[in-house]
Amino acid sequence: MQQKKFEELFESYLKNKLSVSDEQKLMEMIQLNYHDDFLKEKIDLMLRENPSSELLDKEKSDYILNRILSDSENSQKVVSLEPQRSNKKVVVRLLFAAASIIALIAIGNSLFFKPKTENTIPVTEQPVIAENTSVDFSGKQLVRLPDGSTVILNDNSTLKYEQNSFGNKTREVTLTGEAFFDIKRNEKKPFIVHTGKVQTKVLGTAFNINAFDSSKNIEVTVTRGKVQVGDAEKIYGIITPNQQIKVNKNNLSFEQNKISAAVVTEWKSNYLILDDINMEEAVALISQKYKVQILLSNEKIRNCRITASFLNDEDLDHVLKVISSVIETEYRYNKTGTIILDGKGCE
């Protein structure tokens, strides 16, 4: 009678027709280990009749398996693959395999339908695939590095660094194209930019590198601080503001010249970068770029800080709308064309 009841419950479970209480009863009966022969024969039959269909969905199979593993003794049996295992261990494997016909076909023949041998199944270690830890940026944008340094990328440029090693002993990045670097000073961890064979090394400064693939040269220009340029074998020179080192990519010949850094970095003048600055500083930059006068109606507005990047020649109204939404202000034009920012400001 009990065997018949078990078979009825198992068939109903496969058809998703069991109540919660009957499902509980089925799981308890499975754990008693009295119906292993039926289970093995049932799964064998299921394989023969349905060699290419999935008989149990993952949710059902996971539930069966978790119930079987609810006591520690059974948990140990499932993990073991030794040839001395009991029928219950095999049944547990069978039930787990029934959850997916693909998995069952893959391991069924070797575990259930072939004679067991006394040899221990060899464990083959799979090669460990190294996780890709490279962080890449492409196209014109403002990049904030983990150390707080910032990089403004020009069009058709890329920047990348290794997340796991950046800042361990050095701070190293690789550049293709053109970028303007503003580097946080850290005397213990030099900042190194790789552009082909050329290395630009700084402790904390601001400089521009032009290393487009289409150019035969790599140009390093300093706007603030000192920059060391060289390769793996030698140092080409150390340059200061308004100086430039130009290196030939092919033969690594180089020359050092005085040059206007403002002219070299004119490409980024079309960008409006508001990098965590207060509104007084932001208004000065906006006024300079758009040649307008902006007044703050409330002194507390000066305390508000803003971080925003406008890199696509956005018009003035767009910039003002974005800023107003961030710091909860409104803007208006007076009769003379001056822009007034109104709001409660920040403490």
GIRAPE-V805545 format. One record per helix or strand. SS is the DSSP state (~ for helix, > for strand). FROM is the first residue (numbers start at 1). LEN is the number of residues. If there is no record, write none. Layout:
ss=SS from=FROM len=LEN
ss=SS from=FROM len=LEN
This chain:
ss=~ from=2 len=13
ss=~ from=20 len=12
ss=~ from=36 len=14
ss=~ from=58 len=11
ss=~ from=72 len=8
ss=~ from=87 len=12
ss=~ from=101 len=13
ss=> from=134 len=5
ss=> from=141 len=4
ss=> from=150 len=4
ss=> from=158 len=5
ss=> from=171 len=12
ss=> from=191 len=5
ss=> from=198 len=5
ss=> from=206 len=6
ss=> from=217 len=8
ss=> from=227 len=4
ss=> from=235 len=5
ss=> from=243 len=6
ss=> from=254 len=5
ss=~ from=261 len=10
ss=> from=272 len=7
ss=~ from=279 len=12
ss=> from=294 len=3
ss=~ from=299 len=5
ss=> from=305 len=6
ss=~ from=316 len=12
ss=> from=329 len=5
ss=> from=339 len=5
